[in-house]
Amino acid sequence: MATPRFNSKSPTIKRILREAAEISQSPSADYHASPATDSDLFEWHFTLRGPPSSAFANGIYHGRIVLPPTYPLRPPSFRFLTPSGRFEANREICLSISGHHEETWQPAWGIRTALVALRSFMETDARGQLGGLECSKVERERIAEVSGAWKCSMCEKSNREILAECEEAVKEKERAGEKVEEKVEVPSELKMGWKDEMGNNKKAEGDGETEAELAEGFVRTTTDGLPATSNGQQASSYPPARPAQSVPQPTGSQPLQTQPRVPQPPSSTYQAQQAQLAQRRSDNELPIWIDRAIAGVVIVLVAMVLKVLLGA
């Protein structure tokens, strides 16, 4: 069989190969993920143990991850192949890190962090989530007991066999004194795809970063999706406020100086009123030639009256 060739210069291929190598070199006894075949790096299969102290504690579940061609710029899609009583089998599930919520995806996140988040949120309520199921605790415990024997036709191994190999790999690294995979905690941003709950949780979460959140190069982002400033505070989408200008206060030896009042140009309303008043005045006033004619007639009449009086 010919060895598949990939474009080693592609950022997407580099990222996928790096994540596959990290998970392989730092195995975990609680989960595993790898490309399903050597010829397709964009389809992965995962196996994870149910969260402890829950109805899924004795369960081992198998699922499928599909990476988009533009990964990690766009989020992967997740679906469970093993029945779990929490997620519908063979149906894409709604996560804040899945293709259903591209607006909340951060390229700094990866498959390892996504698996830890997925395992943690198995014990949350479905609340009508896409691909979610509501089952009784008894039913989930029953499904968990038989889930280990479930075998993937593509992987050709049962869930129990896959995690048994992971446990053995961890023990070998411990016997050799090599560093094993550090515990990766769920970043506060990785919430299920319920936008209303995500908003409430953001207000309650702290702003500090932990070493676990920075593990494997998957860095923590700010709560509201805004970049953090150099002092660790969250940047704002609003422009910075202008600094207040200090006003000099008068002292006992200096008189208070007031700034001269600058005349303001008349408003458009004032100008309109003045124009109307001028128009009214022009309508009431007589033309100047009529005024002069009347004055001439008056002078002639006065002269005639004086002539008559002097002649008498």
Secondary structure, DSSP 8 states (H G I E B T S, - for coil): -------TT-HHHHHHHHHHHHHHHS--SSEEEEEEETTEEEEEEEEEE--SSSTTTT-EEEEEEE--TTTTSS--EEEESS--SSB-BTSB--BTTSGGGGGG--TT--HHHHHHHHHHGGGS--TT-TTB----HHHHHHHHHHHTT-EETTTTEEHHHHHHHHHHHHHHHHHTT----------TT--BS-HHHHHHHHHHS-----TTTTGGG-----TTS--B-TTS-B--SS-------------SSS-------------HHHHHHHHHHHHHHHHHS--HHHHHHHHHHHHHHHHHHHHHHHH-
